[in-house]
Amino acid sequence: MVSFLVLSVSSLFAVIDPLGCIPFYSGLTASMDARQKRRTLWRALIVAFAILLAFTWFGTQLLHLFGITVDAFRIAGGVIFFGIGLDMLQSQPRRWRTGINRAYARDRAEQEELDEIEDPSITPLAIPLLAGPGSITTVMVLRPPIEGAGGSLLISVAVLVILIASGAILAGADRVLARLGRTGLRIIEKLMGLLVTVIAVQLIIDGLVPVARQLTGGV
């Protein structure tokens, strides 16, 4: 049980990558005061926890209800991740913005021009940064040593632990970025884009291999 809990926490930490979320959180909340930032972070953590908890307990049943396999879910998540990572690597306008430009807007008018209409705590902070295709797939494909509710409870504890750790890391995001500057942010963005594309390719491979075995009769 302890080994599985450690495995679950380490797997979720690698997939969620709270250190990589720092530029997103700091940029998207650059125009907020300290109280608003805390409220936004708490809302994002609560929403992410609710989503991951729902997929931990009912994800498999939900996929079966719509006739979707976990392998198909991996492939779809990989495609989404690949598009995001490719945009970041090429510095193209992204489907959802990191907020780096907002973090370094020269005046309030420029910040307001860059602001999203949607609340950043839901998208992209909670979805897909904290509760994205990778983390959702992780909680669904983890194989607990305990059958039934006991295994799901262990994964739920792992989700809670990793989100608390992520919240603590993101709470100090501004201090980290103040030392990095715009150039440091750009470097992190490129490295994170590369990491996201690699994760995407791995998700697609993990989804395609079982499908290929089925098509070839298990060869």
Secondary structure, 3 states (H helix, E strand, C coil): CHHHHHHHHHHHHHHHCCCCCHHHHHHHCCCCCHHHHHHHHHHHHHHHHHHHHHHHHHHHHHHHHCCCCHHHHHHHHHHHHHHHHHHHHHCCCCCCCCCHHHHCCCCHHHHHHHCCCCCCHHHHHHHHHHCCHHHHHHHHHCCCCCCCHHHHHHHHHHHHHHHHHHHHHHHCHHHHHHHHHHHHHHHHHHHHHHHHHHHHHHHHHHHHHHHHHHHCCCC
